């Protein structure tokens, strides 16, 4: 008889300005108590696995005990089938103890995914390190902050590396093709697509021992997809600069002991996701705006705007911008109509110029995410001794200003693209500040 326990922490992500970048593991654990009776030759259980569940809160009664439908065991089956094992060992019993509230912003689904890949590794006796397990997590949960925190623990920054086109196609495969068929589906016997190596990376930030997190669990939900729908596709340059200034400070501010409440409160401010998501949560704006270290001793900041509440659909629609209607058709004499056409042509030219200005002023969301992931890592990467040249090289990448300014300096693009730590050992170190020498 083989027995073991898997403990996976809950998590909070979108920490302050660190949207899709920074996650924090919290000490509320999802536990899998696993028993394997390898002495048996056959099993009456589907896929050789029996599930029992012990949970609390709304939705617990709806957790499936079918191993082909339960998220944890489906993820484990995905890992097993990528390594040529179609079922669980005979006979596997998985008892799930889950105190993490479902759909309340504590990363319950991310914890389930991490527990699932760990379960697949253990029951299959697979030689997979944590970084490879992270790849499997990211094939299921496409945002790295929650699963990164639950897998590695602590306060972590995560980022996705640029992939080759063929690897990009692999991670964009629909989840229905990645996970085994749910209950009632047909097992085709085919091997599912394995994740590319090194999809995501992480770095652990220090966390001051004096800082504690308080999770406020609401009695209503908001689907994550709704919280993402209210975000705009583009952001103004001032808002991007606002966030990047703070996200560069936040990991160091939260890791400094003793902590500086005013600095952390300022570093936790955000203009990328919190202002938009607050509209889905009645009363949240007033709470966030009224609390500060000056009037609430010990308060550091709203760690995360939890995206897992539920509000009526009409509220979600009210936050969307209104549609523009076409102007009414006006009948004019021919001469006036010609003048109107000339004016319309002039307006069209002005609109084209305005569009060009907007393209320069606004930054696409994916470029913003790329930069925020790296700027959160850079201060810690540069302050770690001994340094990791490859990590620093990746953290120094940029899509906000360098690609545009390189066009002003002939040959610079070729120099930047051809240099890396692997072929150019040694870089300049930081200098001391201005000094007076007598």
N, C-alpha and C positions, 0 to 999 in steps of 0.2 A: 504494500500500500504506500503510495506516494502522496504527501500532503505539502502544501505551501500556501502562503498568503501574499497577495499583491495589494499594496496600499498606494493609491494615487491621490495626490492632493487636488482640491478644488483650486480655482484661479480667478483672478480679476485681470482683465486686459483693458486696452485703451486708456492706460494710465495718463491722466492729464493730457498734454499735447501729443502723447505717444500713440496716436491712432494706428492700429495694426502693427505696432512696433514693440511696445513694452508690456510685459506680463508679470504678475506677481502670484506665486504659489501661496495658498492659504491653508492653515492647519485644520481643515475639515476634509476627511479622507473617504474616498470610495474604496471599499475593501472587497476583494475576491478571495473567498476561502475555497481552495481547489483541492479535490481529492481524486486521485487516479488509481483505479484498481487494474493494473496491467496483467494481473494473473488471470483475469477473465478472458475468454476467447471471443465471446459474442456479447452484444448488448441489444436490449429492446428499445433503447432510447434513440430518437432521431439524431443522426450524425454522431452517434455514440456519446451524446452529451445530455445531461439532465441539469436544468437550471432551477434554482429556487431563489426567491427575492425577498429581501427585508428592507423596506424603505419607509419614508414618511413624507407627508405633504401631498398636495394636489398632483394628480397624474400618476402616483405610484401604482394604483390599481390597474392602470393601462399598460404597464410594462410587460412586454411579451416574454413568455417562458419558452418559446420555440427557438432553438439555437440558429435556425436559418432566418429568423426575423429580429431577434434581439441584437441591438447595435454592438454590444461588447463581443458576443460570440461571432457575429458576422465579420467584424474586423479581424478577429483571431483566425477565422476560416480563410479570409483573404491572405493573411500572412502565411498560413499553412499551405494553401494551394499554390502560392507563388514558389513554394519549395517542394512541390510534388506530393504533398499530403492532402488527400481529399477530405478526411474527417478527423475528428478528435480521437485520441487514443481510447481504446476500450478499457474500462468504462470511466468517463470523466463526469464528475459532479462539480458544478460551479455554483456556489452560494454567494449571492451578491448582497452586501450590506451597504446601503447608500443613504447617508444622512444629508447629502448635498441636495438642496431644494432644486426642483426641476424648473427650467425656464425662468430663473430669477437672476441671471447675470453672474453666477458663480462658476461658470464654465462646466456645467454638468455634462454636456455632450462632449466637450474636449477631454474631460477626465475619462469618460467612457471609451473614447477612441484610444487614448494612451493605455488604459487598462487592457483594452482588446489586443493591441499589438504586443504588449508584454505577455499576455496570456498565450498568444500564438507562439511567441518565442519559447516560453517555458514548457508548454505541453509538447511542442515539436522538437525540443532539444536542439534549437537552432543557434548557430554561432553568429549572433547579430549584436553589434554594439549599439549604444544609445543613439549615435548619429545616424546609423542605418534605420533604427526604429523611427527616428524623426522623419526620414523620407517616407516611410509607410504612413505615418500620421498625416503628413501633408497631402497624400493622395486621397485621403478621406476628408479631412478638415483643412480647407484650403487657406486658412489664415493662421500664421505661425505663432501668434502671441499667446493664446490660451494653451495650446498643446505644448508649446515650448516651455511654459512655466510649469505645467503639470508633469512633464517628462523629466526635466532637469532640476526642478525645484528652485526656490529662492526668487530673486529679483532678476529677471533676464531681459535682454534685448535680442530681438530676432530679426533676421532679414532673409529674403529670398535671393539667391544668386541668379545672374543671367544664364539662361539655358540655351543650348543649341536648338535649332528649329525642330529636330526630330524629338528631342526631350520635351520641348514645349507642347508638342502635340500629345505626348503621353500624359502629361499632368492635366491636360484639358479634356481627357476622356471622361464622359459622364459617369457619375458615381454608380449608376445602375450597372455599368459594365465593369466597374472596379470591384465592388462588393459582390459576393455570391448572391444568387437569386433568392429573394425573400420567400417566406412561406407560400407554398402553392406553385412556386416557379420550378423550372426544369433545370437540373444540373447537366450542362452540356459536356462536362468532362474536360473542357479546355482549361488551360492555364491562364489566369487573369494577367493583365499587364503589370509587370513589376515597376516600381518607381525608379526614376533615374537616381544615380548616386549624387548626394550632396545638393538636394533641392534647396534646403534651408540651412542656415547657420545660426549660432547663438553665442552670446557672451554673457557671463554672470556679472552683475553689478553688485557692489557692496550695499548693504542695508544697515542703517544705524540701529543699534539694539534698542534705543529708546523709542523708536517709532512702532506703533501698533496700528493695525487696520480694524475698522469697525464696518461690518456689512449690515446694511439696512435692507431687510427682505420685505418687499411690498406684497400686497395680496392680490395683485393683478399682473398680467403678462403683456409683453409686446414681442411679436416675432422678430427675429434678427433681420430677416429680409426687409421688413418694413422700416426698421431703423436705418438700414442702408439706403433704402429708396429715397429718404428725405434729404440725403446728402447731395450737394450740387456736383455736377461733373467737372466744373472748373472753379478755381479760387483766384482771388486777386493777389498780386505780388505782395502788397502790405500784409495780408493775412498769412501768407506763406512765410514771410520773414518773421512775423510775430511768433509763429509756432516754432520755427527753426531756432530762434534765439533761446526759447525756453527749453526745448527738448535737448539742447546741448548742455544746459545747466542741470536738468532734473536728475539724471543718474548720480552725479557727483553730490548734489544737494541732499538727496535722500540717503547717501552713503556716508555723509560727514557726521561725526559724533563729537560733541553734542550737536543736534540739528538746529538750524536757524529757521524758526517758524515763518517769519516774514519772507525769507528767500524762497522757501519751499512753496508757500502760498502763491507767490508770483510765478514761480517756475511751473506750477500746475495749471496755469491758465491756458485756454485753448480757443482757437477760432475755426477749427477744421471740422469738428463733429459735435461738440457739446451744444453750441447755440442752436443747431438745427434739431437735434434730438430732444432738447428740452421742451420743444413745442408738443411732443407726444406724451409728455408726463406732466399732468396738471399740478401746478404749485411748485415744481422743481426749480424754476427760474428764481422765484422769490427766496427759496431756501438757500440756494447757492450764492445769490447776490447779498444776502443779509448776514452770512457767516464769514468771519475772518479771525485770524489770531488775536486781533485787538479786542474783539468782543466775545470770543469763545476761547478762553485759555486752553492750550493744548491742541487746538484745531490747526491742521496743516493745509488742508485743501480737499476738494472733492476728487477722490482718487480716480473715479471712473464714472462716466454716465452709462449706467447699465442698460444695454440695448434689448433686454429680454422682458419687456412688459407687454401687456396687450391692451389696446385701446380700440374703440369703434372705428370702422373703416371711414366713416365720414370725417373724423378728426384727421386721419392721415391724408384725406383728400384736401382738407382745408389748408394744409401747409404747402401744397403744391402751387406753383405759380399759375395764374389764370391764363387761359388760352386767348389769343388775339383773334378777333373776327375780321373778315374781309370787309373793306369799305363798301358802302352802297354804290351802285352804278348811277352816275349823274349824267343826264342828257344835256349836252351843251351845243351851242352853234359850232360850226366847223372851225372857225377861227379860234374860238376859245379852246376847242378841243386840241388843236395843234399846239397852242401855248401850254396847255396842260401836259401834253406829251413831252415838250421840251423841259418843263419843270420836273417831270418824273425822271427823265434821263439824268438831269443834274442831281436829283435826290439819289438815284441809283449809284452814281459815282461817289457821292458822299457816303452812302451806306457801305460801299466797297472799301473806302478808306477807313471808315469806322471799324469794319470787320478786321482789317489788317491791324489796326491799333489794339483791338480787343485780343487778337491772337498773340500779340506781343505782351499785353498786360496780364492776360489770364494764363494760368498754368494747368495743364491737364492733370487729372487726379493721379494717374499711374506714375507720372514723373515726380509728383509730390511725395507719394508713398516711397518711391525708390530713395529719394534724398533723406526723408525722415528716418527710414530704417538705418541709414548709414551714419547720420549725424548723431543719433543716440549712442552709437557704438564708439565713435571716434575719440571722445575725450578719455574714456576708460582704456581703449586700445593703446593710445599714445602714452598713457600713464602707467601701463603695466610693465614690470621689469621681471625677467627679460622680455623684450618686445617680440611680437609675432609679426614678422614682415609681411606675410601673405594676408593676414587679417587686416593690418593697417592699410595695405595697398587696396584691398576691397573697400574698406571703410572710407577711403579718400575719394572714391568715385562720385561723380556728380552729373546731374542732368538739368540743372537749373541755370547755371551761368557758363561753365567751362565750354560746352559745345559751341556756344554762340561767340564767345570771346576768342576762341581759337582761330576763327575765320579772319581775325584782324592781324594775326601773326603768322606769316608764311612759314610753313614747315613744322609748326608747333604740333599739329595733330599727329603727324607721323612720329615725332619724337615721343609724345605722350603714349601713343599706342604701342610703341616698340619697347618701352622701358618697363621693367618689372623687377621685383626683388630677386627673381631667379636669374636674371642676366645682368643686373646692375647692383651688386652688393654695396651697401653703405649709402647713407643719406645724411643731410645736415641735421644736427640736433638743435633744440631750442636754445636761444641765447638768454643771458641774464638781462634784466631791465636796465634802463639808463642809470649810470653810476657817476659819481664825482670821485675822482682819484686824486689824493693829495700827496 
